[in-house]
């Protein structure tokens, strides 16, 4: 059996960790459980943790923070490395050289860090689960979380 690696973007992380479960949040939590039971690697990248966490801290959402902490402890966690940051810088420059920037020139561009973190996994079957495929798919496999079915 081939194990697929699913890297979570901020959208699914937000849906999974929001204590006020909407119908989409419930569906995303069920989706996560199906993938875990199927044996897929589900990974929380540090950049996505940072982006979700900073907003929860700003808004003083303690229950959301507790749920995020539980998610990070319960799943595989992908720390940011020097290799990933250097790859992100190269991707950032490449996208601008091609006239297709993914964020403003003064931003850190978390999506490029997410893409680079995903690329550093070196996994042939890896995909970013997101709520906005947009420019992610220009650099790495990415799809809406709802479209990622178990194999």
C-alpha positions in Angstrom: 0.0 0.0 0.0 1.3 3.4 -1.0 1.0 6.0 1.8 0.1 9.5 0.6 1.3 12.6 2.3 -1.3 15.3 2.8 0.0 18.7 3.9 -2.7 20.9 5.5 -3.0 24.5 4.5 -4.5 27.1 6.9 -8.0 26.7 5.5 -8.5 23.1 6.6 -6.6 23.7 9.8 -9.0 26.5 10.7 -12.0 24.3 9.9 -10.7 21.4 11.9 -9.7 23.5 15.0 -12.7 25.9 15.1 -14.7 25.0 18.3 -17.8 26.4 16.6 -18.2 23.6 14.1 -20.0 24.7 11.0 -21.3 22.1 8.6 -18.1 22.5 6.6 -16.0 22.2 9.8 -17.8 18.9 10.7 -17.2 17.7 7.1 -13.5 18.6 7.3 -13.1 16.8 10.6 -14.8 13.7 9.2 -12.5 14.0 6.1 -9.5 14.1 8.3 -10.6 11.0 10.3 -11.2 9.0 7.0 -7.6 9.8 5.8 -6.1 8.9 9.1 -7.9 5.6 9.2 -6.8 5.0 5.6 -3.2 5.4 6.7 -2.4 8.6 4.9 0.3 10.8 6.4 -1.4 14.0 7.4 1.0 16.8 8.1 0.8 20.2 9.8 3.5 22.5 8.4 4.9 25.0 10.8 4.1 27.9 8.6 0.4 27.0 8.5 0.4 26.5 12.3 2.0 30.0 12.7 -0.6 31.7 10.4 -3.6 30.1 12.2 -2.0 30.5 15.7 -1.2 34.2 15.4 -4.8 35.0 14.6 -6.1 32.9 17.4 -3.7 34.6 19.8 -4.7 38.0 18.5 -8.4 37.3 19.0 -7.7 35.6 22.4 -9.5 32.4 21.3 -8.4 30.0 23.9 -10.6 27.1 22.8 -9.3 27.4 19.3 -5.7 27.5 20.5 -6.3 24.4 22.6 -7.7 22.6 19.6 -4.8 23.7 17.4 -2.4 22.5 20.0 -4.1 19.1 20.0 -4.0 18.9 16.3 -0.3 19.7 16.1 0.4 17.1 18.8 -1.8 14.5 17.2 -0.5 14.7 13.6 2.9 14.8 12.0 4.4 18.3 12.4 6.8 19.7 9.8 9.2 22.3 11.3 10.5 25.1 9.1 14.1 24.4 8.2 16.9 26.4 6.6 16.5 24.3 3.5 12.8 25.1 3.2 13.5 28.8 3.8 16.1 29.0 1.1 13.9 27.1 -1.3 11.0 29.5 -0.5 13.3 32.5 -1.3 14.2 30.9 -4.6 10.5 30.3 -5.4 9.6 33.8 -4.4 12.3 35.2 -6.8 11.3 32.8 -9.6 7.6 33.8 -9.4 8.6 37.5 -9.7 11.0 36.9 -12.5 8.2 35.2 -14.4 5.9 38.1 -13.7 3.6 36.0 -11.5 4.1 37.1 -7.9 2.0 35.3 -5.3 2.0 38.1 -2.7 3.1 41.7 -2.3 6.8 42.5 -2.5 7.0 43.4 1.2 5.2 40.3 2.6 6.9 37.2 3.9 4.7 35.1 1.5 3.6 32.2 3.7 2.4 30.3 0.6 6.0 30.1 -0.8 7.2 28.8 2.6 4.3 26.2 2.6 5.3 25.2 -1.0 8.9 24.9 0.0 8.2 22.9 3.1 6.1 20.5 1.0 8.9 20.1 -1.5 11.4 19.4 1.2 9.4 16.2 2.1 10.9 14.6 -1.0 7.7 12.5 -1.2 6.5 11.5 -4.7 2.9 11.3 -3.5 2.3 14.5 -1.6 -0.5 17.1 -2.0 -1.5 20.2 -0.2 -5.0 20.2 1.1 -6.4 23.7 0.9 -9.5 25.9 0.5 -7.8 27.9 -2.2 -5.7 26.1 -4.8 -4.7 29.3 -6.6 -1.0 29.7 -7.2 0.0 26.7 -5.0 -0.7 24.3 -7.8 1.9 26.2 -10.0 4.6 24.8 -7.8 3.3 21.6 -6.1 0.3 19.3 -6.2 -2.6 21.1 -4.4 -6.3 20.5 -4.3 -9.4 21.5 -2.4 -9.5 19.2 0.7 -13.0 18.0 -0.4 -11.5 16.7 -3.6 -8.9 14.5 -1.9 -10.5 11.1 -1.5 -8.9 8.0 0.1 -7.5 5.5 -2.3 
